[in-house]
Amino acid sequence: MSAPYILYIYEHCPFCTKARMIFGLKDIPYERQILLNDDVEGPVRMVGRKVVPILEEDGQFMAESMDIVAHIDAIGKPVLTGKTRPEITAWLHKAGKPLYHLFLPRAAAAPLPEFETTSARAGFIRRKEPSVGSFSALLEEKTDELTQLNALLKELAPLTQTPEAVNGELSTDDIHLFAHLHSMSLIGGVVYPPEVEAYRQTMAELSRVGLFDGIAV
């Protein structure tokens, strides 16, 4: 019997990571469908625009990652019941720009199924490179952005209260934070303080969303 939920995603997409997490945290089975990055027709047919993640349930479709998270968390007993903290929101905001700059060229180079065809990979590079600059330059080993990320991770360490939840109890902060750390795992040279390392490994296990450590560049 097939799972009642189908989630259409890209593996590199942080918003897809957020949607995937809630299924693992809730122990709810689902079918994962990975779309090619240049597949426009599929998402448009489902929700009227090229976007992921998309949740299919009983022939109905839902987009927007946090809408999907809220919908699935509302099944049975919710798990995201903890309070959020402005310190985590501020950290996510500061980390966003250097992470985006380093992550995009590495996603484009990674052996991910959404880039299985030449046209899918080339289209991603063509659309994304203008927003951050030369992908080849950003793939250099020593960059200001990498220094920034490592400094920010040192700031995150004392904010991480337990390996199971950044604020001590699972909340939407965990959804947003682990999505950042999941993307970061594709970047070689990132140094995780012990508190952050314990958190990201534990959250990967709890959410059943594996890290990219093995293919980091």
Backbone as ProteinMPNN parsed JSONL, in Angstrom:
{"seq_chain_A": "MSAPYILYIYEHCPFCTKARMIFGLKDIPYERQILLNDDVEGPVRMVGRKVVPILEEDGQFMAESMDIVAHIDAIGKPVLTGKTRPEITAWLHKAGKPLYHLFLPRAAAAPLPEFETTSARAGFIRRKEPSVGSFSALLEEKTDELTQLNALLKELAPLTQTPEAVNGELSTDDIHLFAHLHSMSLIGGVVYPPEVEAYRQTMAELSRVGLFDGIAV", "coords_chain_A": {"N_chain_A": [[0.844, -1.2, 0.0], [0.606, 2.161, -0.906], [2.055, 5.187, 0.433], [0.002, 7.737, 1.942], [0.786, 10.293, 1.457], [2.532, 12.319, -0.812], [5.527, 13.851, -1.5], [6.903, 16.319, -3.39], [10.046, 17.288, -4.415], [13.284, 19.022, -4.478], [16.504, 17.787, -3.755], [18.479, 19.564, -2.905], [17.155, 21.782, -2.014], [16.436, 24.095, 0.499], [13.908, 24.732, 1.492], [12.491, 22.483, 0.875], [13.799, 20.709, 2.535], [12.782, 21.566, 5.003], [10.077, 20.801, 4.773], [10.388, 18.031, 4.523], [11.456, 17.383, 7.009], [9.37, 17.458, 8.959], [7.87, 15.183, 8.541], [9.633, 13.148, 9.302], [10.097, 13.845, 12.004], [7.559, 13.477, 13.018], [7.174, 10.849, 12.53], [5.749, 9.928, 10.302], [4.931, 8.175, 7.452], [5.89, 8.79, 4.04], [5.884, 9.346, 0.491], [8.617, 10.136, -1.466], [9.248, 12.241, -4.133], [11.479, 13.203, -6.511], [11.948, 15.956, -8.472], [13.134, 16.951, -11.716], [15.269, 19.762, -12.032], [14.661, 21.536, -14.05], [12.071, 20.986, -14.687], [9.197, 22.311, -15.497], [6.565, 21.978, -16.233], [5.394, 19.977, -14.558], [5.195, 21.034, -11.755], [3.656, 23.347, -12.402], [1.313, 22.221, -13.369], [0.398, 21.073, -11.017], [0.278, 23.124, -8.962], [0.161, 25.537, -10.239], [2.459, 27.057, -10.637], [6.076, 27.165, -10.963], [7.471, 25.659, -8.448], [8.798, 24.273, -5.44], [8.727, 22.846, -2.145], [6.067, 20.507, -2.946], [3.156, 19.195, -1.668], [1.246, 16.318, -2.102], [-1.91, 15.097, -1.416], [-4.512, 12.927, -1.256], [-5.16, 13.55, -3.915], [-5.122, 16.28, -3.881], [-3.242, 19.346, -3.833], [-0.589, 21.06, -2.176], [1.421, 23.854, -1.686], [4.25, 25.756, -0.442], [6.473, 25.626, 2.105], [6.281, 25.956, 4.989], [3.57, 25.936, 5.377], [3.022, 23.322, 4.712], [4.476, 22.064, 6.751], [3.024, 22.941, 9.036], [0.54, 21.794, 8.476], [1.044, 19.0, 8.488], [2.059, 18.709, 11.056], [-0.177, 19.146, 12.544], [-1.541, 16.791, 12.516], [-2.68, 14.369, 14.614], [-0.869, 14.388, 17.69], [0.785, 17.414, 18.073], [4.272, 18.193, 17.456], [5.899, 20.381, 17.336], [5.966, 22.314, 19.576], [7.333, 24.055, 21.174], [8.645, 27.269, 22.304], [9.764, 30.005, 20.264], [12.84, 31.826, 19.643], [14.091, 35.14, 19.499], [16.834, 35.422, 19.178], [17.653, 33.245, 17.69], [16.336, 33.683, 15.264], [17.631, 36.048, 14.51], [20.22, 35.09, 14.179], [19.889, 33.315, 12.016], [19.234, 35.138, 10.042], [21.636, 36.597, 9.789], [23.364, 34.609, 8.915], [22.371, 33.929, 6.464], [23.163, 35.267, 3.979], [26.062, 34.779, 3.495], [25.909, 31.979, 3.502], [24.162, 31.416, 1.337], [25.691, 32.36, -0.823], [27.886, 30.604, -0.816], [26.69, 28.122, -0.961], [25.111, 27.823, -3.337], [26.855, 27.526, -5.733], [28.004, 25.089, -5.057], [25.862, 23.364, -4.829], [25.158, 23.317, -7.509], [27.257, 21.886, -8.546], [27.07, 19.425, -7.398], [26.387, 15.855, -7.161], [23.422, 15.441, -7.54], [20.039, 14.257, -7.795], [18.14, 15.987, -8.98], [19.596, 17.365, -10.779], [20.171, 15.664, -12.811], [20.147, 15.677, -15.574], [21.856, 17.346, -18.273], [20.654, 19.7, -19.134], [19.066, 20.428, -16.941], [20.982, 21.008, -14.955], [22.494, 23.024, -16.213], [20.552, 24.974, -16.598], [19.958, 25.715, -13.964], [22.392, 26.879, -13.156], [22.488, 29.023, -14.945], [20.279, 30.534, -14.112], [20.81, 31.127, -11.422], [23.462, 32.05, -11.027], [23.805, 34.864, -11.676], [22.861, 36.131, -9.356], [24.698, 35.849, -7.317], [27.272, 36.0, -8.29], [30.329, 34.84, -9.897], [30.332, 31.379, -10.053], [32.606, 29.717, -10.1], [34.561, 31.279, -8.846], [33.51, 31.418, -6.281], [33.838, 28.852, -5.495], [36.394, 28.623, -4.698], [38.88, 27.741, -2.276], [39.546, 29.429, -0.061], [37.596, 31.874, 1.213], [35.941, 34.948, 2.018], [33.347, 34.564, 2.828], [33.292, 31.971, 3.889], [34.874, 32.279, 6.155], [33.216, 34.02, 7.552], [30.969, 32.353, 8.016], [32.065, 30.368, 9.699], [32.721, 31.911, 11.915], [30.172, 32.706, 12.682], [29.054, 30.27, 13.392], [30.392, 29.766, 15.748], [29.122, 31.647, 17.3], [26.609, 30.56, 17.36], [26.863, 28.283, 18.907], [26.666, 28.686, 21.877], [23.99, 29.3, 21.941], [22.643, 27.011, 21.474], [20.686, 24.857, 23.05], [20.041, 22.113, 23.595], [20.951, 18.92, 22.077], [18.695, 17.828, 20.901], [16.839, 19.817, 20.451], [16.972, 23.179, 19.611], [16.09, 25.172, 21.326], [15.544, 23.761, 23.572], [13.041, 22.575, 23.548], [11.246, 21.156, 20.885], [10.59, 23.276, 18.123], [9.446, 25.665, 15.647], [11.78, 27.016, 15.18], [13.704, 25.021, 15.057], [13.112, 23.81, 12.637], [13.76, 25.823, 10.765], [16.448, 26.333, 11.448], [17.816, 23.835, 11.175], [17.474, 23.465, 8.445], [19.164, 25.451, 7.411], [21.63, 24.451, 8.402], [21.699, 22.004, 7.148], [21.971, 22.752, 4.433], [24.455, 23.971, 4.713], [26.068, 21.8, 5.127], [26.985, 20.966, 2.713], [29.161, 22.41, 2.145], [32.556, 22.448, 2.08], [35.145, 22.753, 4.571], [33.807, 24.037, 6.577], [33.559, 24.591, 10.026], [32.3, 23.017, 12.759], [31.323, 23.815, 15.973], [31.379, 21.775, 18.998], [28.785, 21.716, 20.257], [27.07, 22.491, 18.197], [27.658, 20.581, 16.275], [26.754, 18.229, 17.572], [24.06, 18.853, 17.675], [23.294, 19.087, 14.917], [23.796, 16.516, 13.934], [22.118, 14.961, 15.564], [19.626, 16.067, 14.924], [19.478, 15.459, 12.223], [19.177, 12.713, 12.389], [16.765, 12.473, 13.873], [14.927, 13.765, 12.202], [15.218, 12.379, 9.917], [16.504, 13.277, 7.667], [19.159, 13.189, 5.756], [22.547, 14.438, 5.982], [24.799, 16.348, 3.861], [27.458, 15.779, 4.159], [29.196, 13.825, 3.111], [29.571, 14.515, 0.44], [30.542, 17.026, 0.409], [32.005, 20.083, -0.775]], "CA_chain_A": [[0.0, 0.0, 0.0], [1.428, 3.364, -1.005], [1.846, 6.192, 1.473], [-1.043, 8.693, 1.556], [1.383, 11.6, 1.187], [3.628, 12.384, -1.768], [6.207, 15.134, -1.4], [7.714, 16.605, -4.566], [11.131, 18.094, -3.878], [14.675, 18.921, -4.905], [17.29, 17.447, -2.573], [19.283, 20.696, -2.436], [16.275, 22.903, -1.666], [16.229, 24.205, 1.949], [12.478, 24.724, 1.804], [12.117, 21.07, 0.832], [14.311, 20.132, 3.778], [11.822, 21.886, 6.068], [8.895, 19.952, 4.612], [10.788, 16.649, 4.796], [11.73, 17.217, 8.434], [8.2, 17.232, 9.82], [7.467, 13.781, 8.397], [10.508, 12.363, 10.154], [9.855, 14.177, 13.415], [6.245, 12.931, 13.38], [7.155, 9.421, 12.196], [4.67, 9.726, 9.337], [5.518, 7.754, 6.174], [5.508, 9.548, 2.841], [6.63, 9.017, -0.716], [9.415, 11.268, -1.932], [9.427, 12.312, -5.58], [12.437, 14.259, -6.832], [11.716, 16.509, -9.799], [14.254, 17.599, -12.38], [15.244, 21.188, -11.717], [14.066, 22.303, -15.146], [10.691, 20.53, -14.923], [8.238, 23.389, -15.25], [5.207, 21.485, -16.477], [4.865, 19.243, -13.412], [4.726, 21.937, -10.708], [2.588, 24.225, -12.897], [0.092, 21.41, -13.408], [-0.07, 20.797, -9.66], [-0.033, 24.309, -8.143], [0.069, 26.745, -11.044], [3.738, 27.75, -10.781], [7.253, 26.329, -10.744], [7.842, 25.807, -7.049], [8.837, 23.093, -4.569], [8.094, 21.534, -2.175], [4.63, 20.371, -3.158], [2.571, 18.025, -1.006], [0.034, 15.749, -2.683], [-2.694, 14.307, -0.461], [-5.859, 12.643, -1.785], [-5.36, 14.254, -5.182], [-5.038, 17.731, -3.672], [-1.858, 19.785, -3.789], [-0.279, 22.178, -1.297], [2.775, 24.37, -1.771], [4.742, 26.537, 0.708], [7.056, 24.675, 3.057], [5.8, 26.053, 6.366], [2.172, 25.5, 5.359], [3.083, 21.863, 4.761], [4.91, 21.72, 8.107], [1.899, 23.147, 9.957], [-0.513, 20.827, 8.141], [1.43, 17.665, 8.95], [2.212, 18.736, 12.513], [-1.51, 19.156, 13.145], [-2.068, 15.428, 12.53], [-2.387, 13.774, 15.919], [-0.272, 15.277, 18.685], [1.858, 18.232, 17.482], [5.605, 18.079, 18.059], [6.555, 21.697, 17.325], [5.195, 23.027, 20.606], [8.204, 24.943, 21.938], [8.711, 28.687, 21.969], [10.869, 30.439, 19.414], [13.667, 32.859, 20.253], [14.579, 36.139, 18.535], [18.258, 35.224, 18.94], [17.796, 32.277, 16.591], [15.916, 34.395, 14.05], [18.703, 36.983, 14.158], [21.348, 34.304, 13.671], [19.524, 32.83, 10.689], [19.309, 36.284, 9.129], [23.046, 36.916, 9.562], [24.02, 33.514, 8.193], [21.735, 33.694, 5.173], [23.886, 35.739, 2.788], [27.251, 33.978, 3.176], [25.508, 30.606, 3.197], [23.6, 31.407, -0.013], [26.781, 32.543, -1.778], [28.723, 29.416, -0.868], [25.892, 26.919, -1.214], [24.596, 27.703, -4.705], [27.768, 26.874, -6.677], [28.251, 23.705, -4.647], [24.67, 22.618, -5.246], [25.228, 23.159, -8.963], [28.295, 20.911, -8.871], [26.863, 18.189, -6.64], [25.721, 14.754, -7.875], [22.073, 15.357, -7.004], [19.139, 13.748, -8.837], [17.436, 17.064, -9.688], [20.497, 17.84, -11.825], [20.572, 14.44, -13.518], [20.336, 15.979, -16.987], [22.686, 18.518, -18.559], [19.806, 20.895, -19.24], [18.642, 20.804, -15.595], [22.122, 21.628, -14.273], [22.845, 24.271, -16.904], [19.502, 25.955, -16.331], [20.144, 26.181, -12.583], [23.536, 27.798, -13.154], [22.104, 30.221, -15.695], [19.322, 31.34, -13.328], [21.276, 31.496, -10.08], [24.774, 32.687, -10.969], [23.771, 36.326, -11.626], [22.502, 36.666, -8.036], [25.806, 35.744, -6.356], [28.558, 36.148, -8.946], [30.954, 33.676, -10.513], [30.34, 30.138, -9.268], [33.967, 29.201, -9.988], [35.259, 32.072, -7.824], [32.971, 31.066, -4.978], [34.278, 27.498, -5.171], [37.758, 28.668, -4.201], [38.953, 27.213, -0.913], [39.575, 30.494, 0.935], [36.699, 32.963, 0.882], [35.451, 35.712, 3.172], [32.079, 33.987, 3.271], [33.571, 30.807, 4.734], [35.313, 32.835, 7.439], [32.016, 34.536, 8.21], [30.149, 31.23, 8.497], [32.715, 29.727, 10.839], [32.562, 32.811, 13.056], [28.769, 32.658, 13.085], [28.814, 28.99, 14.07], [30.852, 29.949, 17.13], [28.061, 32.394, 17.983], [25.447, 29.68, 17.514], [27.115, 27.231, 19.899], [26.052, 28.914, 23.185], [22.538, 29.427, 21.794], [22.105, 25.664, 21.262], [20.419, 24.395, 24.415], [20.17, 20.656, 23.652], [21.085, 18.332, 20.744], [17.383, 17.44, 20.383], [16.042, 21.005, 20.154], [17.848, 24.322, 19.859], [15.565, 25.922, 22.462], [15.19, 22.832, 24.642], [11.815, 21.887, 23.129], [11.092, 21.336, 19.438], [9.803, 24.434, 17.684], [9.739, 26.01, 14.255], [13.191, 27.403, 15.096], [14.464, 23.846, 14.633], [12.863, 23.611, 11.209], [14.537, 26.812, 10.017], [17.875, 26.205, 11.735], [18.392, 22.641, 10.563], [17.523, 23.683, 6.993], [20.423, 26.172, 7.185], [22.76, 23.571, 8.662], [21.674, 20.994, 6.094], [22.608, 23.374, 3.269], [25.847, 24.218, 5.069], [26.821, 20.543, 5.107], [27.529, 20.774, 1.363], [30.295, 23.328, 2.029], [33.771, 21.985, 2.719], [35.874, 23.746, 5.349], [32.99, 24.559, 7.676], [33.962, 24.02, 11.316], [31.156, 23.01, 13.665], [31.62, 23.631, 17.396], [30.784, 20.526, 19.489], [27.346, 21.842, 20.52], [26.379, 22.556, 16.903], [27.835, 19.271, 15.645], [25.825, 17.296, 18.214], [22.694, 19.233, 17.274], [22.966, 18.795, 13.514], [23.764, 15.069, 13.77], [20.904, 14.469, 16.215], [18.451, 16.504, 14.165], [19.446, 14.668, 10.987], [18.631, 11.403, 12.732], [15.362, 12.606, 14.284], [14.101, 14.197, 11.065], [15.481, 11.443, 8.825], [17.01, 14.033, 6.51], [20.602, 13.023, 5.825], [23.407, 15.56, 5.668], [25.605, 16.249, 2.632], [28.874, 15.747, 4.536], [29.978, 12.928, 2.249], [29.815, 15.101, -0.885], [30.869, 18.447, 0.598], [33.053, 20.619, -1.644]], "C_chain_A": [[0.876, 1.245, 0.0], [1.086, 4.34, 0.11], [0.801, 7.205, 1.012], [-0.502, 10.072, 1.2], [2.519, 11.444, 0.184], [4.224, 13.784, -1.667], [7.141, 15.284, -2.589], [8.773, 17.626, -4.161], [12.32, 18.164, -4.832], [15.47, 18.603, -3.647], [18.069, 18.646, -2.031], [18.437, 21.804, -1.81], [16.046, 22.987, -0.153], [14.757, 24.221, 2.355], [11.937, 23.295, 1.771], [12.617, 20.34, 2.071], [13.33, 20.366, 4.918], [10.598, 20.982, 5.984], [9.214, 18.498, 4.921], [10.928, 16.398, 6.297], [10.506, 16.818, 9.237], [7.709, 15.797, 9.705], [8.331, 12.879, 9.27], [10.245, 12.597, 11.626], [8.531, 13.6, 13.914], [6.14, 11.426, 13.145], [5.963, 9.082, 11.308], [5.286, 9.33, 7.996], [5.019, 8.621, 5.014], [6.35, 9.057, 1.683], [7.346, 10.265, -1.198], [9.6, 11.185, -3.439], [10.349, 13.489, -5.884], [12.23, 14.688, -8.282], [13.032, 16.987, -10.399], [14.137, 19.107, -12.183], [14.64, 22.035, -12.828], [12.674, 21.792, -15.533], [9.738, 21.651, -14.518], [6.817, 22.855, -15.303], [4.605, 20.807, -15.25], [4.356, 20.15, -12.303], [3.584, 22.851, -11.161], [1.264, 23.465, -12.939], [-0.49, 21.219, -12.007], [-0.526, 22.058, -8.916], [-0.002, 25.619, -8.911], [1.345, 27.528, -11.208], [4.876, 26.786, -10.498], [7.768, 26.581, -9.328], [7.927, 24.421, -6.416], [9.1, 23.61, -3.165], [6.607, 21.634, -2.499], [4.176, 19.086, -2.475], [1.32, 17.606, -1.757], [-0.627, 14.843, -1.65], [-4.116, 14.155, -1.003], [-6.159, 13.448, -3.046], [-5.354, 15.757, -5.079], [-3.573, 18.115, -3.473], [-1.706, 21.015, -2.901], [1.175, 22.565, -1.503], [3.094, 25.124, -0.472], [5.178, 25.618, 1.848], [6.448, 24.755, 4.451], [4.304, 25.771, 6.464], [2.11, 23.977, 5.438], [3.485, 21.402, 6.163], [3.746, 21.83, 9.088], [0.808, 22.111, 9.737], [-0.183, 19.443, 8.691], [1.57, 17.638, 10.47], [0.865, 18.695, 13.217], [-2.162, 17.777, 13.167], [-1.691, 14.778, 13.865], [-1.818, 14.806, 16.875], [0.862, 16.086, 18.057], [3.192, 18.018, 18.201], [6.319, 19.428, 18.144], [5.843, 22.629, 18.307], [6.029, 24.02, 21.402], [8.132, 26.384, 21.462], [9.894, 28.946, 21.038], [11.627, 31.561, 20.122], [14.147, 33.846, 19.197], [16.059, 35.984, 18.233], [18.502, 34.25, 17.788], [17.404, 32.922, 15.266], [17.011, 35.335, 13.578], [19.898, 36.236, 13.582], [21.071, 33.805, 12.259], [19.65, 33.948, 9.655], [20.768, 36.607, 8.793], [23.738, 35.851, 8.706], [23.532, 33.372, 6.763], [22.582, 34.064, 3.97], [25.151, 34.941, 2.517], [26.917, 32.522, 2.845], [25.015, 30.493, 1.767], [24.724, 31.48, -1.052], [27.639, 31.294, -1.917], [27.955, 28.173, -1.304], [25.522, 26.759, -2.682], [25.597, 27.063, -5.673], [28.065, 25.425, -6.333], [27.051, 22.818, -4.972], [24.727, 22.33, -6.743], [26.232, 22.094, -9.375], [28.039, 19.534, -8.272], [26.143, 17.119, -7.465], [24.324, 14.495, -7.312], [21.088, 15.006, -8.121], [18.373, 14.831, -9.588], [18.281, 17.677, -10.799], [21.003, 16.672, -12.674], [20.825, 14.693, -14.997], [21.18, 17.246, -17.138], [21.844, 19.785, -18.568], [19.345, 21.365, -17.861], [19.757, 21.531, -14.855], [22.465, 22.981, -14.9], [21.815, 25.359, -16.644], [19.615, 26.535, -14.931], [21.278, 27.201, -12.524], [23.161, 29.113, -13.832], [21.185, 31.129, -14.881], [19.936, 31.896, -12.047], [22.58, 32.279, -10.054], [24.708, 34.21, -10.932], [23.499, 36.906, -10.231], [23.661, 36.652, -7.049], [27.175, 35.996, -6.977], [29.096, 34.817, -9.428], [30.944, 32.464, -9.595], [31.768, 29.628, -9.074], [34.752, 29.967, -8.93], [34.803, 31.677, -6.43], [33.332, 29.643, -4.554], [35.724, 27.458, -4.689], [37.779, 28.334, -2.711], [38.867, 28.305, 0.143], [38.663, 31.633, 0.483], [36.275, 33.674, 2.161], [34.177, 35.09, 3.727], [32.293, 32.784, 4.188], [34.048, 31.255, 6.115], [34.126, 33.35, 8.232], [31.169, 33.407, 8.8], [30.765, 30.574, 9.722], [32.632, 30.598, 12.09], [31.128, 32.767, 13.584], [28.434, 31.351, 13.808], [29.316, 29.031, 15.514], [29.818, 30.714, 17.952], [26.846, 31.513, 18.253], [25.628, 28.691, 18.664], [26.467, 27.513, 21.252], [24.542, 29.094, 23.129], [21.85, 28.063, 21.702], [21.929, 24.977, 22.605], [20.524, 22.883, 24.575], [20.37, 20.127, 22.233], [19.738, 18.018, 20.095], [16.501, 18.625, 19.998], [16.851, 22.23, 20.535], [17.402, 25.142, 21.067], [15.155, 25.025, 23.627], [13.935, 22.034, 24.364], [11.605, 22.186, 21.658], [10.16, 22.482, 19.092], [10.106, 24.686, 16.213], [11.158, 26.542, 14.098], [14.041, 26.228, 14.625], [14.296, 23.575, 13.147], [13.747, 24.555, 10.392], [16.045, 26.624, 10.224], [18.478, 24.976, 11.07], [18.441, 22.774, 9.042], [18.796, 24.446, 6.613], [21.613, 25.226, 7.326], [22.85, 22.45, 7.629], [22.326, 21.541, 4.828], [24.101, 23.553, 3.512], [26.694, 22.954, 4.956], [27.394, 20.222, 3.734], [28.813, 21.583, 1.166], [31.492, 22.768, 2.785], [34.451, 23.105, 3.49], [35.069, 24.389, 6.449], [33.381, 23.824, 8.96], [32.805, 24.15, 12.293], [31.624, 22.854, 15.113], [30.886, 22.392, 17.928], [29.272, 20.603, 19.715], [26.539, 21.821, 19.219], [26.485, 21.219, 16.183], [26.875, 18.244, 16.236], [24.399, 17.577, 17.775], [22.398, 18.792, 15.841], [22.931, 17.287, 13.266], [22.493, 14.478, 14.382], [19.667, 14.834, 15.414], [18.347, 15.764, 12.835], [18.827, 13.297, 11.249], [17.151, 11.494, 13.072], [14.449, 12.931, 13.101], [14.203, 13.259, 9.875], [15.822, 12.162, 7.521], [18.531, 14.0, 6.604], [21.362, 14.265, 5.407], [24.211, 15.287, 4.398], [27.101, 16.094, 2.933], [29.723, 14.93, 3.572], [30.278, 13.472, 0.868], [30.162, 16.569, -0.788], [32.06, 18.845, -0.284], [33.641, 21.871, -0.984]], "O_chain_A": [[1.788, 1.365, 0.818], [-0.016, 4.326, 0.658], [0.718, 7.506, -0.179], [-1.24, 10.922, 0.702], [3.36, 10.553, 0.313], [3.505, 14.78, -1.739], [8.057, 14.483, -2.777], [8.453, 18.691, -3.633], [12.366, 17.471, -5.848], [15.14, 19.104, -2.572], [18.297, 18.737, -0.825], [18.979, 22.681, -1.138], [15.512, 22.044, 0.431], [14.407, 23.77, 3.446], [11.042, 22.941, 2.538], [11.938, 19.456, 2.595], [13.075, 19.461, 5.712], [10.134, 20.459, 6.998], [8.395, 17.801, 5.521], [10.563, 15.333, 6.794], [10.584, 15.942, 10.098], [7.183, 15.248, 10.673], [7.824, 11.955, 9.906], [10.18, 11.649, 12.409], [8.397, 13.272, 15.093], [5.145, 10.801, 13.514], [5.265, 8.092, 11.525], [6.093, 10.084, 7.454], [3.89, 9.111, 5.015], [7.394, 8.433, 1.872], [6.74, 11.329, -1.321], [10.058, 10.167, -3.958], [10.036, 14.634, -5.555], [12.328, 13.874, -9.201], [13.941, 17.383, -9.67], [13.035, 19.657, -12.17], [14.157, 23.138, -12.572], [12.163, 22.136, -16.599], [9.512, 21.894, -13.333], [5.969, 23.244, -14.5], [3.437, 21.031, -14.931], [3.186, 20.053, -11.934], [2.652, 23.103, -10.399], [0.218, 24.01, -12.585], [-1.707, 21.204, -11.827], [-1.596, 22.063, -8.307], [-0.124, 26.692, -8.319], [1.337, 28.574, -11.858], [4.686, 25.736, -9.883], [8.418, 27.591, -9.058], [7.209, 23.505, -6.815], [9.643, 24.703, -3.004], [5.982, 22.684, -2.349], [4.754, 18.02, -2.689], [0.439, 18.425, -2.021], [0.004, 13.948, -1.088], [-4.829, 15.142, -1.185], [-7.265, 13.96, -3.223], [-5.558, 16.448, -6.077], [-2.767, 17.311, -3.004], [-2.569, 21.893, -2.873], [2.058, 21.708, -1.497], [2.302, 25.122, 0.471], [4.364, 24.932, 2.467], [6.13, 23.722, 5.04], [3.819, 25.402, 7.534], [1.267, 23.412, 6.133], [2.902, 20.46, 6.699], [3.51, 20.918, 9.879], [0.219, 21.608, 10.693], [-1.037, 18.79, 9.291], [1.229, 16.638, 11.102], [0.776, 18.255, 14.363], [-3.222, 17.605, 13.77], [-0.51, 14.659, 14.193], [-2.235, 15.964, 16.87], [1.817, 15.496, 17.551], [3.231, 17.704, 19.391], [7.243, 19.593, 18.941], [5.204, 23.604, 17.91], [5.486, 24.757, 22.225], [7.631, 26.681, 20.377], [10.881, 28.21, 21.03], [11.127, 32.165, 21.072], [14.566, 33.437, 18.114], [16.51, 36.368, 17.154], [19.442, 34.415, 17.011], [18.079, 32.722, 14.256], [17.293, 35.414, 12.382], [20.517, 36.686, 12.618], [21.948, 33.873, 11.398], [20.114, 33.726, 8.536], [21.093, 36.863, 7.634], [24.591, 36.166, 7.877], [24.206, 32.759, 5.936], [22.713, 33.271, 3.037], [25.318, 34.453, 1.399], [27.572, 31.908, 2.002], [25.405, 29.57, 1.052], [24.709, 30.749, -2.041], [28.073, 30.961, -3.019], [28.514, 27.28, -1.941], [25.614, 25.655, -3.218], [25.223, 26.13, -6.384], [28.348, 24.62, -7.22], [27.214, 21.657, -5.346], [24.385, 21.234, -7.187], [26.085, 21.469, -10.426], [28.731, 18.575, -8.615], [25.373, 17.447, -8.368], [24.076, 13.463, -6.689], [21.281, 15.413, -9.266], [17.987, 14.612, -10.736], [17.773, 18.407, -11.65], [22.123, 16.698, -13.185], [21.632, 13.997, -15.613], [21.212, 18.1, -16.251], [22.273, 20.824, -18.067], [19.241, 22.569, -17.625], [19.515, 22.548, -14.205], [22.697, 23.96, -14.191], [22.164, 26.529, -16.487], [19.389, 27.729, -14.736], [21.137, 28.261, -11.913], [23.488, 30.19, -13.334], [21.298, 32.353, -14.951], [19.616, 33.011, -11.635], [22.79, 33.092, -9.153], [25.498, 34.817, -10.209], [23.866, 38.048, -9.956], [23.622, 37.363, -6.045], [28.148, 36.189, -6.249], [28.41, 33.797, -9.374], [31.483, 32.511, -8.489], [32.106, 29.153, -7.99], [35.532, 29.367, -8.19], [35.61, 31.609, -5.503], [33.153, 29.272, -3.394], [36.23, 26.399, -4.317], [36.824, 28.608, -1.985], [38.18, 28.128, 1.149], [38.937, 32.283, -0.526], [36.254, 33.083, 3.241], [33.95, 35.086, 4.937], [31.555, 32.601, 5.156], [33.664, 30.669, 7.127], [34.04, 33.141, 9.442], [30.71, 33.494, 9.939], [30.059, 30.259, 10.679], [32.49, 30.083, 13.199], [30.905, 32.789, 14.794], [27.62, 31.34, 14.731], [28.732, 28.403, 16.397], [29.656, 30.467, 19.147], [26.142, 31.694, 19.247], [24.657, 28.308, 19.318], [25.758, 26.642, 21.755], [23.879, 29.045, 24.165], [20.63, 27.966, 21.833], [22.906, 24.561, 23.229], [21.043, 22.41, 25.586], [20.002, 20.804, 21.273], [19.646, 17.949, 18.87], [15.512, 18.448, 19.288], [17.362, 22.317, 21.652], [18.231, 25.738, 21.756], [14.495, 25.479, 24.562], [13.773, 20.932, 24.887], [11.763, 23.326, 21.222], [9.09, 22.64, 19.681], [10.928, 23.994, 15.613], [11.696, 26.524, 12.991], [14.998, 26.419, 13.875], [15.241, 23.157, 12.478], [14.403, 24.131, 9.44], [16.823, 26.743, 9.278], [19.545, 25.065, 10.462], [19.358, 22.249, 8.411], [19.435, 24.126, 5.61], [22.498, 25.202, 6.471], [23.943, 22.002, 7.281], [23.148, 20.861, 4.215], [24.914, 23.313, 2.619], [27.9, 23.03, 4.716], [28.204, 19.305, 3.601], [29.477, 21.455, 0.137], [31.443, 22.629, 4.007], [34.349, 24.273, 3.114], [35.599, 25.215, 7.192], [33.515, 22.6, 8.975], [32.38, 25.258, 12.618], [32.261, 21.854, 15.445], [29.867, 21.999, 17.361], [28.553, 19.655, 19.397], [25.47, 21.216, 19.147], [25.526, 20.769, 15.555], [26.253, 17.477, 15.501], [23.621, 16.654, 17.531], [21.357, 18.187, 15.584], [22.119, 16.819, 12.468], [21.866, 13.599, 13.791], [18.764, 14.014, 15.243], [17.244, 15.475, 12.372], [18.054, 12.786, 10.439], [16.362, 10.673, 12.605], [13.33, 12.426, 13.017], [13.398, 13.321, 8.946], [15.475, 11.712, 6.429], [19.124, 14.695, 7.429], [20.891, 15.05, 4.584], [24.292, 14.154, 3.926], [27.925, 16.266, 2.035], [30.85, 15.313, 3.257], [31.155, 12.948, 0.181], [30.09, 17.291, -1.782], [32.984, 18.062, -0.506], [34.545, 22.495, -1.54]]}, "name": "protein", "num_of_chains": 1, "seq": "MSAPYILYIYEHCPFCTKARMIFGLKDIPYERQILLNDDVEGPVRMVGRKVVPILEEDGQFMAESMDIVAHIDAIGKPVLTGKTRPEITAWLHKAGKPLYHLFLPRAAAAPLPEFETTSARAGFIRRKEPSVGSFSALLEEKTDELTQLNALLKELAPLTQTPEAVNGELSTDDIHLFAHLHSMSLIGGVVYPPEVEAYRQTMAELSRVGLFDGIAV"}
